[in-house]
Amino acid sequence: MIVDCHGHYTTAPQSLWDWRKQQVDGKRPDTLRISDQEIRDSVEGAQLRIQRERGTDLTFFSPRAGSMEHHVGDARTSADWSRECNDLIHRVSRLYPRNFAAVCQLPQSPGVKPENCIAELERCVNELGFIGCNLNPDPSGGHWKEPPLIDKWWYPLYEKLVELDVPAMIHVSSSCNPAFHFTGAHYINADTTAFMQLIQGDLFKDFPTLRFVIPHGGGAVPYHWGRYRGLAQDMKKPLLKDHVLKNVYFDTCVYHQAGIDLLLKVIPADNILFAGEIVGAVRGIDPETGHYFDDTKRYIDASKLPAGDKKKIFEDNVRKVYPRFKL
Amino acid sequence: MIVDCHGHYTTAPQSLWDWRKQQVDGKRPDTLRISDQEIRDSVEGAQLRIQRERGTDLTFFSPRAGSMEHHVGDARTSADWSRECNDLIHRVSRLYPRNFAAVCQLPQSPGVKPENCIAELERCVNELGFIGCNLNPDPSGGHWKEPPLIDKWWYPLYEKLVELDVPAMIHVSSSCNPAFHFTGAHYINADTTAFMQLIQGDLFKDFPTLRFVIPHGGGAVPYHWGRYRGLAQDMKKPLLKDHVLKNVYFDTCVYHQAGIDLLLKVIPADNILFAGEIVGAVRGIDPETGHYFDDTKRYIDASKLPAGDKKKIFEDNVRKVYPRFKL
């Protein structure tokens, strides 16, 4: 089985975005009405077609990351919007239980304590069968005003993640800071920033079973693995394999062979989860290969990694990281 | 000849930091008095010893990046501090003209127009023989409030860089945002952010001879080269080799063999400049190799790159990018 741990519902029906526009405009949104057929139409020609074409089996599916927009409105805005998005993800996963497993958006809001997210997380996991969540380390959308992830500010949410035994993918949303292009800078920077925060602290001493997935191949981290090992050493921290790699995983959303080869060489196979971020950040065909940039399975297939390690990356690791995924 | 294009005066005599403390504390600083012998002592056991030990010849030398601190005080604070730092760099380069070529810090200040830096840039280049400068894309120190590098806000400074025929290394200073560790997140994020900004615009149509060096191996960019090629394509921009690589160069401050190998594989040799960022971000010995993490010459020597390409990286390219370097 080949499991893609990182896909967003970027192709959701227009009614969802209309609902959101009404909400953002300060109107009371109409009740969201989307038929099963509309949902089918939204994924049949996109995510499902791509699964078939590329030979992947199932995608861990969450709301469009760029549309979480935790910086818009207040906690109530975020709660209502998250509920609509998560309910729709739930419907997708029920219509296609063999193709999608549900991952939720959290109703974060800048400066609002993370325990505010617990009710929606519990609803999604306990009532709707979600297997994980996306945690935004910067709900301000590019201004980075929240305490670092190692701060006790986040602990109540971590306690709930541990109790429910679900991991969090550390994933920012769109950027409202013109310095940061969202998929080209903000996403990658957030991955790098989060990992460095984890090096600086000792979070996993307090939460030995907490699990984070850092997407987009870990941002800059594997490319600068020597820098991170060296910084940790200068800071008198344990070796990274002991300090963070029992709890931190990288996905494979890296869109060229040389990048994937580096990731597979530097990061232990036990810490890598297959993903493509589909339909996502980069949509075109690489003129140098003739294949889609985001067809990451192709790069892993072409790598020299032993078959056992490939199986870990495609399937075994996600079962350990996401134990609520049972298929 | 082996030229390291990226070194900072991290070992400057204590009197310099005392001067700075007086300034930051709002006192009128005493006149800075540092003897030639103090300068010799500050580099003999550090940068010069390392040059000898590692077999490099000359370092492009600029004030300590983390201490530029453009966010402290106002434009006058920054002007006075930059002048002291640059004068000291000038003295180092005069004492050791075969070991150091001078690169200046600019007196930037948040929200202050970049033309404010022109007088100090001209003084350094025309009067003191400096060959380049460091340009901070985020003088706020981690809050990213300045317009992107492609904005006309920066154009008067670019016009002067072109007129003087000196390049700018895009280099942030310390972070006063607790989200960003300075050498582990802010530096790397800034490199990534700057490159993405350059993709988004068409700056080099307006300044075809402007040259930027992006340090720390280009941040996350080479690792995500497929993503950046794909984003540029989705944005209907030219191929990156035509869009930015006639004007943008990456240094080799990547502290492990696999990272350097990726850089050398993905980025054309014409766009890579040798550097170690010494004495800099990571100071220890890699327990996996027994050599210093920041001994980047060793990784390039060990790579499979043809000798001609290595010579480009060690010497020929810097002569093209920094034509005022004459040795």
Chai-1 contact restraints between the chains, C-beta under 6 A:
chainA,res_idxA,chainB,res_idxB,connection_type,confidence,min_distance_angstrom,max_distance_angstrom,comment,restraint_id
A,W144,B,N177,contact,1.0,0.0,6.0,A-B,restraint_1
A,W144,B,A179,contact,1.0,0.0,6.0,A-B,restraint_2
A,P148,B,P178,contact,1.0,0.0,6.0,A-B,restraint_3
A,P148,B,A179,contact,1.0,0.0,6.0,A-B,restraint_4
A,N177,B,W144,contact,1.0,0.0,6.0,A-B,restraint_5
A,P178,B,P148,contact,1.0,0.0,6.0,A-B,restraint_6
A,A179,B,W144,contact,1.0,0.0,6.0,A-B,restraint_7
A,A179,B,P148,contact,1.0,0.0,6.0,A-B,restraint_8
A,H181,B,M196,contact,1.0,0.0,6.0,A-B,restraint_9
A,H181,B,Q200,contact,1.0,0.0,6.0,A-B,restraint_10
A,G184,B,M196,contact,1.0,0.0,6.0,A-B,restraint_11
A,G184,B,L231,contact,1.0,0.0,6.0,A-B,restraint_12
A,A185,B,T192,contact,1.0,0.0,6.0,A-B,restraint_13
A,A185,B,T193,contact,1.0,0.0,6.0,A-B,restraint_14
A,A185,B,M196,contact,1.0,0.0,6.0,A-B,restraint_15
A,I188,B,T192,contact,1.0,0.0,6.0,A-B,restraint_16
A,I188,B,A220,contact,1.0,0.0,6.0,A-B,restraint_17
A,N189,B,N189,contact,1.0,0.0,6.0,A-B,restraint_18
A,N189,B,T192,contact,1.0,0.0,6.0,A-B,restraint_19
A,T192,B,A185,contact,1.0,0.0,6.0,A-B,restraint_20
A,T192,B,I188,contact,1.0,0.0,6.0,A-B,restraint_21
A,T192,B,N189,contact,1.0,0.0,6.0,A-B,restraint_22
A,T193,B,A185,contact,1.0,0.0,6.0,A-B,restraint_23
A,M196,B,H181,contact,1.0,0.0,6.0,A-B,restraint_24
A,M196,B,G184,contact,1.0,0.0,6.0,A-B,restraint_25
A,M196,B,A185,contact,1.0,0.0,6.0,A-B,restraint_26
A,Q200,B,H181,contact,1.0,0.0,6.0,A-B,restraint_27
A,G219,B,A220,contact,1.0,0.0,6.0,A-B,restraint_28
A,A220,B,I188,contact,1.0,0.0,6.0,A-B,restraint_29
A,A220,B,G219,contact,1.0,0.0,6.0,A-B,restraint_30
A,A220,B,A220,contact,1.0,0.0,6.0,A-B,restraint_31
A,Y223,B,Y223,contact,1.0,0.0,6.0,A-B,restraint_32
A,Y223,B,G259,contact,1.0,0.0,6.0,A-B,restraint_33
A,W225,B,H256,contact,1.0,0.0,6.0,A-B,restraint_34
A,G226,B,Y255,contact,1.0,0.0,6.0,A-B,restraint_35
A,G226,B,H256,contact,1.0,0.0,6.0,A-B,restraint_36
A,G226,B,F293,contact,1.0,0.0,6.0,A-B,restraint_37
A,R227,B,Y255,contact,1.0,0.0,6.0,A-B,restraint_38
A,R227,B,V282,contact,1.0,0.0,6.0,A-B,restraint_39
A,G230,B,Y255,contact,1.0,0.0,6.0,A-B,restraint_40
A,G230,B,V282,contact,1.0,0.0,6.0,A-B,restraint_41
A,G230,B,G284,contact,1.0,0.0,6.0,A-B,restraint_42
A,G230,B,F293,contact,1.0,0.0,6.0,A-B,restraint_43
A,L231,B,G184,contact,1.0,0.0,6.0,A-B,restraint_44
A,Q233,B,G284,contact,1.0,0.0,6.0,A-B,restraint_45
A,D234,B,R283,contact,1.0,0.0,6.0,A-B,restraint_46
A,D234,B,G284,contact,1.0,0.0,6.0,A-B,restraint_47
A,Y255,B,G226,contact,1.0,0.0,6.0,A-B,restraint_48
A,Y255,B,R227,contact,1.0,0.0,6.0,A-B,restraint_49
A,Y255,B,G230,contact,1.0,0.0,6.0,A-B,restraint_50
A,H256,B,W225,contact,1.0,0.0,6.0,A-B,restraint_51
A,H256,B,G226,contact,1.0,0.0,6.0,A-B,restraint_52
A,A258,B,L262,contact,1.0,0.0,6.0,A-B,restraint_53
A,A258,B,K265,contact,1.0,0.0,6.0,A-B,restraint_54
A,A258,B,V266,contact,1.0,0.0,6.0,A-B,restraint_55
A,G259,B,Y223,contact,1.0,0.0,6.0,A-B,restraint_56
A,L262,B,A258,contact,1.0,0.0,6.0,A-B,restraint_57
A,L262,B,L262,contact,1.0,0.0,6.0,A-B,restraint_58
A,K265,B,A258,contact,1.0,0.0,6.0,A-B,restraint_59
A,V266,B,A258,contact,1.0,0.0,6.0,A-B,restraint_60
A,V282,B,R227,contact,1.0,0.0,6.0,A-B,restraint_61
A,V282,B,G230,contact,1.0,0.0,6.0,A-B,restraint_62
A,R283,B,D234,contact,1.0,0.0,6.0,A-B,restraint_63
A,G284,B,G230,contact,1.0,0.0,6.0,A-B,restraint_64
A,G284,B,Q233,contact,1.0,0.0,6.0,A-B,restraint_65
A,G284,B,D234,contact,1.0,0.0,6.0,A-B,restraint_66
A,F293,B,G226,contact,1.0,0.0,6.0,A-B,restraint_67
A,F293,B,G230,contact,1.0,0.0,6.0,A-B,restraint_68
